[in-house]
Amino acid sequence: MTQEEAEYFSKAYEAYADDLYRICLVYLKRREDAEEAVTDAYIRLMEYTPQFENEAHKKAWLIKTAVNICKNMRKSAWMRYVVPNDEVLSYMTTQEEVNIMDEVLSLPPKYRVIIYMYYYQGYKAGEIARILGVKESTVLSRMSRGREKLRYILTQGGVYYAKK
């Protein structure tokens, strides 16, 4: 690896690793698995070295790659039974945020990731669609269904409202 390549990958890691990690952590719920997914995404970046139009395109490619890695990891029989949320919740600053995120994490992954990317990462529906490789209408539909499921959970005795 040349010095120029090392700098390129180092800058990419510094710029996007934290966002990738948080998305993977929401998807996989375990620090070790999230770290592995992020590492695999950067390995793929090094292996394929795709050409990007701009930094946003590079970030989107890394997120899409990391999400695909997470999906593959979740297919294992062992992963179906993993439910530690404490690592994800450690990023929340108030008890209310912890309680709400705990309920977000109880959603199925296809809703959980979209809701996290929209509300916590600040992506627009169109951006999420491009990153995940689905139609914008699919993102909007999943977001709507996810919100409905979340509303039901929160009003029917979820962690947050059960304590009120």
Sine and cosine of phi, psi and omega as CSV:
sin_phi,cos_phi,sin_psi,cos_psi,sin_omega,cos_omega
0.00,0.00,0.74,-0.67,0.00,-1.00
-0.98,0.18,0.25,-0.97,0.03,-1.00
-0.88,0.48,-0.64,0.77,0.00,-1.00
-0.90,0.44,-0.68,0.74,0.03,-1.00
-0.91,0.41,-0.66,0.75,0.02,-1.00
-0.87,0.49,-0.67,0.74,0.04,-1.00
-0.91,0.42,-0.66,0.75,0.01,-1.00
-0.85,0.52,-0.76,0.65,-0.03,-1.00
-0.94,0.34,-0.58,0.82,0.04,-1.00
-0.90,0.44,-0.70,0.71,0.03,-1.00
-0.90,0.44,-0.65,0.76,0.02,-1.00
-0.89,0.45,-0.64,0.76,0.00,-1.00
-0.91,0.40,-0.74,0.67,0.00,-1.00
-0.88,0.48,-0.60,0.80,-0.07,-1.00
-0.97,0.26,-0.59,0.80,-0.21,-0.98
-0.82,-0.57,-0.13,0.99,-0.10,-1.00
-0.87,0.50,-0.65,0.76,-0.04,-1.00
-0.91,0.42,-0.71,0.71,0.04,-1.00
-0.89,0.46,-0.70,0.72,0.02,-1.00
-0.87,0.49,-0.70,0.72,-0.01,-1.00
-0.86,0.51,-0.72,0.69,-0.03,-1.00
-0.90,0.43,-0.65,0.76,0.03,-1.00
-0.90,0.43,-0.71,0.71,0.02,-1.00
-0.90,0.43,-0.61,0.79,0.02,-1.00
-0.91,0.42,-0.64,0.77,0.06,-1.00
-0.90,0.43,-0.62,0.79,-0.02,-1.00
-0.95,0.31,-0.71,0.70,-0.15,-0.99
-0.98,-0.18,-0.38,0.92,0.07,-1.00
0.94,0.33,0.10,0.99,0.03,-1.00
-0.74,-0.67,0.74,-0.67,-0.04,-1.00
-0.83,0.55,-0.73,0.68,-0.05,-1.00
-0.88,0.47,-0.67,0.74,0.00,-1.00
-0.93,0.37,-0.64,0.77,0.03,-1.00
-0.90,0.44,-0.68,0.73,0.03,-1.00
-0.88,0.47,-0.65,0.76,0.02,-1.00
-0.89,0.45,-0.67,0.74,0.00,-1.00
-0.90,0.43,-0.67,0.74,0.02,-1.00
-0.90,0.44,-0.70,0.71,0.03,-1.00
-0.86,0.51,-0.71,0.71,0.01,-1.00
-0.89,0.46,-0.61,0.79,0.03,-1.00
-0.89,0.45,-0.68,0.74,0.02,-1.00
-0.95,0.32,-0.52,0.85,0.10,-1.00
-0.90,0.45,-0.66,0.75,0.04,-1.00
-0.91,0.42,-0.59,0.80,0.07,-1.00
-0.87,0.49,-0.67,0.74,0.01,-1.00
-0.94,0.35,-0.61,0.79,-0.03,-1.00
-0.93,0.37,-0.70,0.71,-0.12,-0.99
-1.00,-0.09,-0.46,0.89,-0.03,-1.00
0.64,0.77,0.88,0.48,0.00,-1.00
-0.93,0.38,0.39,-0.92,0.06,-1.00
-1.00,0.00,0.74,-0.68,-0.04,-1.00
-0.91,-0.42,0.54,-0.84,0.03,-1.00
-0.93,0.36,-0.61,0.79,-0.04,-1.00
-0.30,-0.95,-0.05,-1.00,-0.03,-1.00
-0.91,0.41,-0.60,0.80,0.02,-1.00
-0.89,0.46,-0.62,0.78,0.03,-1.00
-0.91,0.42,-0.66,0.75,0.03,-1.00
-0.89,0.46,-0.71,0.70,0.00,-1.00
-0.89,0.46,-0.69,0.72,0.01,-1.00
-0.88,0.47,-0.66,0.75,0.01,-1.00
-0.89,0.45,-0.69,0.72,0.01,-1.00
-0.90,0.44,-0.67,0.74,0.02,-1.00
-0.90,0.43,-0.72,0.69,0.01,-1.00
-0.86,0.51,-0.70,0.71,0.02,-1.00
-0.89,0.46,-0.71,0.70,-0.01,-1.00
-0.90,0.44,-0.66,0.75,0.02,-1.00
-0.90,0.44,-0.66,0.75,0.04,-1.00
-0.89,0.45,-0.64,0.77,0.06,-1.00
-0.89,0.46,-0.68,0.73,0.03,-1.00
-0.87,0.49,-0.69,0.72,0.02,-1.00
-0.86,0.50,-0.69,0.72,0.02,-1.00
-0.90,0.43,-0.64,0.77,0.02,-1.00
-0.91,0.41,-0.60,0.80,-0.02,-1.00
-0.94,0.34,-0.25,0.97,0.01,-1.00
-0.96,0.29,-0.32,0.95,-0.01,-1.00
-0.93,0.38,0.55,-0.84,-0.02,-1.00
-0.87,0.49,-0.61,0.79,-0.03,-1.00
-0.90,0.44,-0.65,0.76,-0.06,-1.00
-0.91,0.41,-0.43,0.90,-0.03,-1.00
-0.90,0.43,-0.34,0.94,-0.08,-1.00
-0.95,-0.31,0.11,0.99,-0.01,-1.00
-1.00,0.04,0.81,-0.58,-0.02,-1.00
-0.68,-0.74,0.48,0.88,0.01,-1.00
-0.97,0.23,0.88,-0.47,-0.01,-1.00
-0.98,-0.18,-0.18,0.98,-0.11,-0.99
-0.83,0.55,-0.61,0.80,-0.04,-1.00
-0.92,0.38,-0.64,0.77,0.04,-1.00
-0.93,0.37,-0.67,0.74,-0.06,-1.00
-0.92,0.39,-0.37,0.93,-0.01,-1.00
-0.91,0.41,-0.29,0.96,0.03,-1.00
-0.99,0.12,-0.20,0.98,-0.01,-1.00
-0.99,0.14,0.56,-0.83,-0.11,-0.99
-0.99,-0.17,-0.45,0.89,0.01,-1.00
-0.87,-0.49,0.32,-0.95,0.01,-1.00
-0.89,0.45,-0.59,0.81,0.04,-1.00
-0.89,0.46,-0.69,0.73,0.04,-1.00
-0.88,0.47,-0.66,0.75,0.03,-1.00
-0.87,0.49,-0.73,0.69,-0.04,-1.00
-0.90,0.44,-0.69,0.72,-0.02,-1.00
-0.93,0.36,-0.69,0.73,0.01,-1.00
-0.89,0.45,-0.58,0.82,0.05,-1.00
-0.85,0.52,-0.65,0.76,0.03,-1.00
-0.95,0.31,-0.61,0.79,0.07,-1.00
-0.86,0.51,-0.66,0.76,-0.02,-1.00
-0.93,0.37,-0.29,0.96,0.03,-1.00
-0.99,0.17,-0.20,0.98,0.02,-1.00
-0.96,0.29,0.41,-0.91,0.12,-0.99
-0.88,0.48,0.50,-0.86,-0.09,-1.00
-0.79,0.61,-0.61,0.79,-0.06,-1.00
-0.91,0.42,-0.43,0.90,0.09,-1.00
-1.00,-0.03,-0.67,0.74,-0.08,-1.00
-0.84,0.54,-0.74,0.67,-0.07,-1.00
-0.91,0.40,-0.68,0.74,-0.01,-1.00
-0.91,0.42,-0.70,0.72,0.02,-1.00
-0.90,0.44,-0.66,0.75,0.03,-1.00
-0.89,0.45,-0.74,0.67,-0.04,-1.00
-0.90,0.44,-0.59,0.81,-0.03,-1.00
-0.97,0.26,-0.79,0.62,-0.12,-0.99
-1.00,0.05,-0.54,0.84,-0.09,-1.00
-0.98,-0.18,-0.51,0.86,0.01,-1.00
-0.99,-0.16,-0.27,0.96,0.08,-1.00
0.99,0.15,0.33,0.94,0.04,-1.00
-0.98,0.19,0.53,-0.85,0.11,-0.99
-0.99,0.12,0.32,-0.95,-0.04,-1.00
-0.85,0.53,-0.66,0.75,0.01,-1.00
-0.89,0.45,-0.62,0.78,0.03,-1.00
-0.92,0.40,-0.68,0.73,0.02,-1.00
-0.88,0.48,-0.67,0.74,0.01,-1.00
-0.87,0.50,-0.73,0.69,0.01,-1.00
-0.90,0.44,-0.67,0.74,-0.03,-1.00
-0.91,0.41,-0.70,0.72,-0.05,-1.00
-1.00,0.09,-0.17,0.99,0.02,-1.00
0.96,0.29,0.57,0.82,0.05,-1.00
-0.81,-0.59,0.19,-0.98,0.03,-1.00
-0.95,0.30,0.47,-0.88,0.03,-1.00
-0.88,0.48,-0.59,0.80,0.02,-1.00
-0.89,0.45,-0.54,0.84,0.06,-1.00
-0.92,0.40,-0.68,0.73,0.03,-1.00
-0.88,0.48,-0.74,0.68,-0.02,-1.00
-0.89,0.46,-0.64,0.77,0.03,-1.00
-0.91,0.42,-0.73,0.69,0.02,-1.00
-0.91,0.41,-0.60,0.80,0.03,-1.00
-0.91,0.42,-0.68,0.73,0.01,-1.00
-0.89,0.45,-0.73,0.68,0.02,-1.00
-0.91,0.42,-0.64,0.77,0.04,-1.00
-0.89,0.46,-0.68,0.73,0.05,-1.00
-0.88,0.47,-0.66,0.75,0.00,-1.00
-0.89,0.45,-0.70,0.71,0.04,-1.00
-0.89,0.45,-0.67,0.74,0.01,-1.00
-0.91,0.42,-0.68,0.73,0.03,-1.00
-0.86,0.51,-0.69,0.73,0.01,-1.00
-0.89,0.46,-0.73,0.68,0.00,-1.00
-0.86,0.51,-0.73,0.68,-0.07,-1.00
-0.93,0.36,-0.53,0.85,-0.02,-1.00
-1.00,-0.02,-0.23,0.97,-0.04,-1.00
-0.94,-0.35,0.62,0.79,0.13,-0.99
0.99,-0.12,0.43,0.90,0.09,-1.00
-0.91,0.41,0.12,-0.99,-0.04,-1.00
-0.81,0.59,-0.72,0.69,-0.10,-0.99
-0.90,0.43,-0.78,0.63,-0.09,-1.00
-0.99,0.12,-0.34,0.94,0.04,-1.00
-0.92,0.40,-0.45,0.90,-0.02,-1.00
-1.00,0.02,-0.08,1.00,-0.01,-1.00
-1.00,0.01,0.00,0.00,0.00,0.00
